[in-house]
């Protein structure tokens, strides 16, 4: 079956033919049972397409998305399903050792931050990147600048680990990590500029600490993701 | 007897309006950094985005591309101005991400013009009930070009002009691809 009108039945069905062509198609269809049958089938296909239901993925993708955007996952880490890759990769022992040193430094930085505040003003770094601005502001005073330096050193170590393992990570994972790191770096630079102009501003100091904590969390997740994919 | 058209219409569209309003609030919170608000948006829209990915690309790629879409959405929330519903904005972003992914994968599965083999295979299959395949499965067997146009037009409701712009085609090609897809799929309707 093939004729001029067969090839235009979808346009007829969607009423996209010119008025004169629609009229001519009507006349043809009145006398061609085969084209009428085809048209009915095309209409049924279109109807079926419109009825196709949305279906959620078989597994929850949110934990991996939360990790990628630097948010705290709402589920236990064991349930996290990382962004899938067909490639396999693992860090070498020296890299793992470096990661361990870096994570130890991070822990030290966290403890140091939490215990070296000004008298009467306990220090804390909010672990929740989505906390409303100002909701957990705690003055960090001048200590925050030294804390920031410690954070920066720990971040540098983890960045070095990831740089070494870059060739073993899949492209989409690297893209997500780098994009998020760039966003966080931009926020850190902005906070540092603001603090330079207003060093005693408690909110800015707290904001900088939270942002650096967010970067640490992202780097830590990225390293964990890489080392557990094997 | 009068038909309560206005009442029916109001009942039909009220949930959609409420959804859009709720999304707008969640999007504003998410743009301010509230990841919990963004998770609620994810829960509300993941089914449609994942289904789009499954149909535009493949079952195997759907999880990864869905994650990419939501990460991109998080990064671009600042560009969402509320001119359209959040779902519309997200869906368009998802289509762009998926088309970009298709481009990254190159011409391995791109068959807009070069061969009709998969389509011919579909069209020539027996149509007895025992040989009929699931409509979604038949959709997956279409060549990329015909499948993408079919999904965007018949499933998602885009117009040929929009599809042509998104896919870099002329409108006539979009129409012919749609017709080819429908002609192939009609043999795989459940009978």
Interface residues (C-beta under 8 A of the other chain):
Chain A: X7 X8 X9 X10 X11 X16 X38 X41 X42 X44 X45 X46 X48 X49 X50 X52 X53 X54 X55 X56 X57 X59 X61 X62 X64 X65 X66 X68 X69 X71 X72 X74 X83 X84 X129 X130 X132 X133 X172 X176 X179 X180 X183
Chain B: X32 X33 X34 X35 X36 X37 X38 X39 X42 X43 X46 X47 X48 X50 X51 X54 X55 X62 X63 X64 X66 X67 X68 X70 X71 X74 X75 X135 X136 X150 X154 X155 X160 X175 X176 X178 X179 X182 X183 X185 X186 X189
